[in-house]
Each structure stands twice: as structure tokens, then as C-alpha cells.
Amino acid sequence: MNDRTVSERTAHWQALSRNHHLPPFTDYKQLNAKGSRIITRAEGIYLWDSDDNRILDGMAGLWCVNVGYGREELVQAATRQMRELPYYNLFFQTAHPPAIELAKAIADIAPEGMNHVFFTGSGSESNDTVLRMVRHYWATKGQPQKKVIIGRWNGYHGSTVAGVSLGGMKALHEQGDLPIPGIEHIDQPYWYGEGGDMSPDEFGIQVADQLEKKILELGEDKVAAFIAEPIQGAGGVIVPPETYWPRIREILAKYDILFISDEVICGFGRTGEWFGSQHYGMTPDLMPIAKGLTSGYIPMGGVIVRDEIVEVLNQGGEFYHGFTYSGHPVAAAVALENIRILRDEGIIARVKSETAPYLQKCWQTLADHPLVGEARGIGMVAALELVQDKQTRARFTGREAGMICREHCFRNGLIMRAVGDTMIISPPLVITPEQIDELMMLVRKCLDLTAADLHR
Ligand SMILES: *Cc1c(COP(=O)(O)O)cnc(C)c1O
């Protein structure tokens, strides 16, 4: 195809999009002024756009394409299942083999004592499920007043009403009069942004202790649960100080409240363990999952539930909750095959022993770059703080360093996401050491271009 038809094709799709499509998390006026980038195909860790540019996908789609693009086994699993039984529901005392077998496969990889799964269609639906399940659990136990769920400022738990409410993003709260009642927030363990003069360890303790203060302020008899991401993703890959999770663990042990580990990003290998809470030695009661569950090939989510909770739910009468597509057979077949690939190919073990240590070692070298105030990460997630002054951590004023950097990345064949002036990556878990070298070369190049722009 010659250049003219390629660019016409792009313009055609951009116009159709402008005229008919309302994409998620988008400033429509801003996007309409320039047009979407159209992604047309993908293979391994690479995407191609409608102008035939190859792009290294440093975000694994939206933190989800853990096994990489183009896995024929997943296509086959979906095709086989569509032929056999494309849909049936799980309401009204029916079930089908893919959902049941997937629940068993998840129980096999989940932490000890977490043997049941409630299926949903997404991470947001999983957190809606968590909110209702937790309140139903306490009500069944005869403590209906134990309703409040404590989340964290700048946490992300999805975009539905419960998801936004449990999350702590103020811009999201402002649209739609959220959070709903019965949800409280404490500070996030974001040392670089909010730790001031404290050491990371001191700061970790101080923010963790807010959980105990909040429980005492509200009354233990009112608090149902605490929800957190092991590592905040959408908030900017916030890796808590070493002291944070151990102190939270101590506090959770003292009070009779549930712990919800939102594993939508950290689950399915992102940290080098099956679940992020295992990386930190935490023992959750509920784990919302999605994203890496199917490597994003098809939508699916779920909540993994601890046995003690299931025992109570068994006494609670009908749980009036569920979705038409809960445990969708095609999604379940894909998830089963995805888990088989992650396990049988040793992908998570390789992340832990080889590729994540290599990525993190390379990533640390970026701390020397004049724009970079901090380079941090764990497993296959990492972040860079772009600053004007490395000493004072002062940001650039009047210019959006993150957006400038993101544009350079796109133009140079790399997807790296900007959260304000924090640049983040979360590549497919199958990225090889050679591809990590390529990623690093691109990141450095784009940081240099960004620095040149900002200092012009
Ligand atoms: C993406 C995400 C969600 C929401 O998942 P959706 O599938 O987009 O609804 C929830 N929690 C976390 C931690 C996420 O990263």
C-alpha cells in the first residue's frame, strides 16, 4: 500500500471516530483537535499503527497482555469454545465446564485457603462485587453495621460507581458526586511525592498507621474492610516503602476487618509471583482480579474468596448479585489456556529470576538522567519521576513534562504512559533481555528529547 492510501486510511478512521465514538478517559475536545492513533495489529511485544509504524508496547496494552500478543493457543481456545457452547449463564442453578474448571485452576494457584472464585466481566465489576459481598458477609454474621470500607487516596479500583468510590482519585470523585456513603480514605504510601523530609521507612510507618487511626476513629464495629493495590498502578506505579506492608499486616491482625488486595494489575505474574500480595507476604481475604487473567484477549474478571468467608456466605441465603456474562464460557476457556501458558512456559518464574531483575537493574541507571528525580520499580512495573530540580524534587511549572515525554515516545515507537509527570511502564511478561535493551534505548532517547524540549 503506498503512502497516500495509508494516510487516507488513517484519516478515514479518525473521522469516523470523531463523528461516532466516545472513547474512555478522554478529553473529547482535545482529542478531536488532533485525532486518535489507530492501532491495527500486534505480535509479541509490538504493535503496529495504521501508518505501519512499529511500536514497542511498554504498557502491555493496559497492564494486561501478560503473555504477549499473537498467541495462537488463545485463539484456538476461544474458537473451540465458541463452537461447543458460546454462551450459557450461571444463574438459576446451572453451570458449564469452562467456568468450573477455571475456578479450580485459579484455586490451585491462589494462596492457601482461597479456594472459591466469583466471576465478573472486568476489574470494576469485581470491585462492585467486593463491596456487596463484604457487606453481605458482615450482615450474615449478624453485624450489619460493619459497612465502611477504607481505601486510599489516589488508589484505583475501577470506573463504576463502587470502583470510583473505593478508589481515591479526586478528579473522578468530582464527576458524579462520589464517593457513595460508607467509604473512607487514608493517605497513599507515595514517599517521593508526599514523604517530604522523612526517610522512606519512617514515611511508610506513618502512612500505614493512618489505617489504625481511621479504624479507631470510625470504631472497629463499623469497619468492614480495607482495600488496597499491592503496588498502585494507575496512580503512578507507587511502590510502598519497605516498612509499609509489614506495618499494615500488624494492624490488620489486631482488628476484625477484612483485607481486600486488588490484584487486577499485580495478579498473574506482574511482580514475579502469581499475586502481588504474595510478594509482600500479605494474606488477603478477597482478591479482585481481571486484566492478566486472560492477558486481555477477552474481557473477564473475578473475585477470589477466602474459605472462611465462603462458609459464612453459605449461611446467608441468596446473594442477589451477578452479571449476564459472569464466568462467560469463551472468556473462561481463554483464561484457562492463558493460565496454562503462564504456568507451563515458566513465564512468571523467568520474570522473577531473570527478566525483572534485569529490567530493574537497567531501569536504575536512568536515575542519573538530568530529568529523573527517582527511578523505581518491582517485577515488571517501573516508574520515573520527571523533575526540574533533582534536589528539591520541584516539578516543571507551566509545562506538562509527562505529556511531552509521552508524545516523544509515541513518535519514536514506544508506549510509555504518563501519570502527571510520572512516566510508567508495565511491559508484557514475555519481554526478553534483548527487548529490554531496546526498551531502555528508546526510553533514554525519549528522555533526551524531552529534556531538550523542556530546556529550550
Ligand atoms: C484496571 C483496574 C481496575 C478496573 O478494571 P477494569 O477492567 O478496567 O474495570 C481495578 N483495579 C485496578 C487495580 C486496576 O488497575
The ligand as an SDF file (V2000), in Angstrom:
LIG
                    3D

 15 15  0  0  0  0  0  0  0  0999 V2000
   -7.7560   -1.5090   35.7720 C   0  0  0  0  0  0  0  0  0  0  0  0
   -8.0210   -1.6630   37.2250 C   0  0  0  0  0  0  0  0  0  0  0  0
   -9.3200   -1.8680   37.7160 C   0  0  0  0  0  0  0  0  0  0  0  0
  -10.5160   -1.7970   36.8250 C   0  0  0  0  0  0  0  0  0  0  0  0
  -10.5380   -2.7990   35.8870 O   0  0  0  0  0  0  0  0  0  0  0  0
  -11.4820   -2.6440   34.5880 P   0  0  0  0  0  0  0  0  0  0  0  0
  -11.3510   -3.9790   33.9230 O   0  0  0  0  0  0  0  0  0  0  0  0
  -10.9120   -1.5080   33.7940 O   0  0  0  0  0  0  0  0  0  0  0  0
  -12.8440   -2.3760   35.0550 O   0  0  0  0  0  0  0  0  0  0  0  0
   -9.4730   -2.1110   39.0520 C   0  0  0  0  0  0  0  0  0  0  0  0
   -8.4370   -2.1490   39.8940 N   0  0  0  0  0  0  0  0  0  0  0  0
   -7.1830   -1.9380   39.4640 C   0  0  0  0  0  0  0  0  0  0  0  0
   -6.0510   -2.0180   40.4350 C   0  0  0  0  0  0  0  0  0  0  0  0
   -6.9340   -1.6700   38.1220 C   0  0  0  0  0  0  0  0  0  0  0  0
   -5.7060   -1.4230   37.6940 O   0  0  0  0  0  0  0  0  0  0  0  0
  1  2  1  0
  2  3  1  0
  2 14  2  0
  3  4  1  0
  3 10  2  0
  4  5  1  0
  5  6  1  0
  6  7  2  0
  6  8  1  0
  6  9  1  0
 10 11  1  0
 11 12  2  0
 12 13  1  0
 12 14  1  0
 14 15  1  0
M  END
$$$$
